[in-house]
Amino acid sequence: MSQPLRVGNASGFYGDRFSAVREMLEGGPLDVLTGDYLAELTMLILGRGRMKDPDAGYAATFLRQMEESLGLAVERGTTIVTNAGGLNPRGLAERLRELASRLGLDVRVAHVEGDDLLARADALGLAGSRHGPPLTANAYLGGWGIAECLRAGADVVVTGRVTDASLVAGPAAAHFGWARDDWDALAGATVAGHVLECGTQATGGNYAFFEEIYNVKAPGFPIAEIHADGSSVITKHDGTGGAVTTGTVTAQLLYEIGGPSYAGPDVTTRFDTIELAQDGPDRVRISGVRGTPPPPATKVCLNHLGGHRNEMTFVLTGLGIEAKAEGVKTQMEAAFGGAPPSRLEWTLIGSAAPDPATQGEATVLLRCAALDPDPNKVGRTFSNAAVELALAGYPGFTMTSPPGKGSPYGVYTPAFVPNEVVEHVAVTSEGTRVSIPPAPVTAAQPAGRGAAADAGEAAPGTGENPLPDARGPVVRAPLGRVAGARSGDKGGDANIGVWARTDAQWAWLEPFLTTERFRELLPETRDHPVQRHVLPNLRAVNFVVVGLLQEGVSASTRFDPQGKALGEWLRSRLVDIPEAVL
């Protein structure tokens, strides 16, 4: 059997641990080191930066990391593949060549472009938003441009908006010589890429059972050992913190997904075929993954400037919390003089304990978020109105911040264009431009097996029957006693993946956690469509709550705008659990 391709990750988002690049290069042998810097919000941030400086638009952090570690990568023979190019991959590639020259390094830098559709937004029908023309419009490219650059001898490949998993699938396809229709191999590498893309979330970060994870050291970043058939082993460098278990890998597999069919520009990956097995300490084997042709349309990330926002948080202490909150709302509404911001949302956070022994136990927060196209309405006019209540408001008045002028916010919208209109181009280190054709075969997205889109009706369980001993005595306990969860955002939608750790727990959980019960446990989801997807191989159900996060993280007035804590809220709810499965 041929040696696996060792692919590591050193960034899960723009702002991740700066030292990770050096740590990964020093920690052990790697064939490829990837870095994921992009998300919908990041594209908005880069778009605003490009408005001020046309030469900006890339992740400047990555350039600083290369200043420190590019020589080490050359010394170790590790190829670098990253989407840090953002809105300006060509510009970042040029800066990297200048850096290499200044450091006296012989480094071949290539880049991938063609994802930026902003100049063609009108022609492609992407400019019809109520918010006006988009600030950014970027197609999610696949991994074949990366593969072309690597086959042409690149040491560093910089991309714009590719799918996160493409940073792994592209190098694997180049290394093993896969064909465009090696669906199963591409799907396997896509799964490995999905596990790696969020960095330490695969090694114990944000993990539901975090108390079980070795946390003296910072968690190590993940590595995928990819084989020629697309199967892989997820691991990490020896001596690093965290852990790699079937649980930590399951949690990451459930992060920000929808149904069992995970569509990408190169392959549709069947997440319901994934098989996991512990392969030794800090080693999890992924196998059995099946793939089918990708869909005929490519997803596009659109960001618009939506207006301006601000928020103020009132601290309510002691008795009469509800009356104090109502008094603040009434006084603030009066201060607006009949012209309030177009969107105003109040959130009461926490509850005061009876007979509180500390001031913290006696305190509740009242958060007011305001959005409006007019920056003046949500600027000092809004925040000053809040502060001016200081001597005229409720007893014990205080706030968590001084008045501020507010800030612009963006609105994220997904769109789709035919594959053939996307001009995917690999630009080799010699400057040769190679057009990457779309997938030779496509297929419509299949309806997800085990999926139920809910409009008010419960999705039934798919299990035959619970285990016989699951019908005995029950204990009122938090759902998290037997279930893990990982939640996140996809634009304005939230996903909450829930998994069981044993077959007995799964036999109880799957028929128990219907859409109806999910809505009972999380009442804030009741006014939204909920989709339920069953992934038996992972002992998991995934819920997608449509529109819960409004118009995306930047525009959301929820105090958890990316839905990161929804899973932990669900796990904290009390339910009747059979004693036999506890």
C-alpha positions, 0 to 999 in steps of 0.5 A: 500500500502506498504511503498516505499523503499527510495534510495538516491544518494551521487555521480554522478562521481569520484570527486563529492561533498565529503560532499554529503555522510554525507549530505544525511545521516544527511538530512533525513531517507534513506533505501539505499544510493548509490554512482556512481563513474565509467565511461569509463574515470574512468576505464581508470584512475583506470587501470593506477593506477593499473599498478603502484600498483596492490592493487589499482584500487578502488575509494579511495575517497569513503574510505575517505568518509566512514571514516567520515560517516560509523558510521552515516550510521550504526546509521541511519540504512542505507545500502550503495551500491556503484560501487566504487570497480572499478577494485578491489571490493575485495580490497575495501571490505577488506579496509572497513572491516579494517576501520569498525574494527578500528572504532569499528563498526559491519558492514557486508561488501559484494562485487560483482565481475566477471565483470573483463574480462581482464585475458580472453580478448584473449579467448573472442576475446577482444584483437584484437585492433590496440592499442594492448591488452586492459588495462581494460576489464569490463562487465556491470553486472546487479543488481542481485549480489547486491540483493543476497548480501543484502538478505544475510544481507550485510550492505555495498555492493561494486561492480566493473563495474555494470550498473549505474542503477543496484545500485538502481534496485538491492536493489529494487529487494531484498527489494520487492522480485521481480522475474527475469522476473518481467520485468515491475518492473525491468524497473521502477527501472531502470528508477529511477536508471537512474535518480539518477545515475548522482546525482544533474543533477536530481535536477537542475544541468546542467539544460537548464533553470537554471535561474529558479532553486533556487541556493542559496544553493548547489543542493541537491542530489536526492532520489527515493521512489520506490514502489513494482510495480517499480513506483517511486517518485523522490524527495530530502531532505527538505531544500536543494538547487535545484529543482525536476520538470518534467523538471529536471527529463526529462533532466536527462532521456535524458542524455546519451541514445540512442533509446527508447529501453534501454538495460541492463543485467537484462531488456530492458527498454522502455523509450517511456513508461515513464510517468511523473507527478508533485506530489507536490513541489520537487516531480515527479512521474514516472509510466507506465514503461514497460520492456522486456527481456534483449538482449543475449549479455553483453556490455563490456567496453574496454580501451587501452593505445592509445599514448600520447597527448599535447595541447597549446593554442595561444591567438590572439587579435585585427585585422587580427585574421585569418591571425594570425591563419594561420601564427601560423599554418605555423610556427608550421608545419615548426618547425616539420621539416616534421615529425609532430605528427600523429594527429594534430587538430586546433580549433579557439574559439570565435570571436573578437568584432568590436570596442572592449571595453575590451581586452577580447572582442578583443580576440580569442583562437587558440587551437592546440591538438597533439596526437602521439604514441611517447611521445617525438613528443608531449612532449617538442618538440611540446610545446617548438616549440609553445613557441619559436614563442613568439618573432618571431610570430604574434603581441601580441603573448601570450599563456595560459600555459607554455610548458609541457611534455604531458600525456598518453591518452586512447582509449575507445571501446565498445564490446559484449560477450554472457551473459553466459560467464560472471561469475557474483559472489556475495561474501557475508559478510561471504565469501560465493560465490554465482554464479548469472546466466544470465537472464533466457529469452533474446530477441533481441534488438527491432528496436526503434519505432520512430527512424531513422538512417540517412545516409544523409536523413531527418527523418520525423516527426511523428506528424499528423499536427502542432496545427493550430495556429502554422502556424501563424507569426514567430519570429527569436529567439534561439531554447532554447526559447522553447526547453531544451537540455541535451547532453553527451557522450557514448564513441565516440558517442554524444547524444543530447536530446531535449525536449519541455515543453508544448504540443503546443511547442511539436506539433511544435518542433517534425516535425520541428527538423528533422535530416536534420535541426539538421545537419544544426544547428550543421554543425560539425555533417554533416560528421557523421551518425545521429540517431533520436529517438522520445519519445512522452511521454517526448515530446522529440527527442534524436539525437545520432551523431556517432563518433563525439567524436572520440575514447572517451573522453581521445583521443578526440581532441575536446575542449568539448571532452564529448559533454557536451555543444552540447545541449547548442550550439543547443539551441543558434541557431536562428530559426523561431518559431511561435509566438503562441508557444513562 
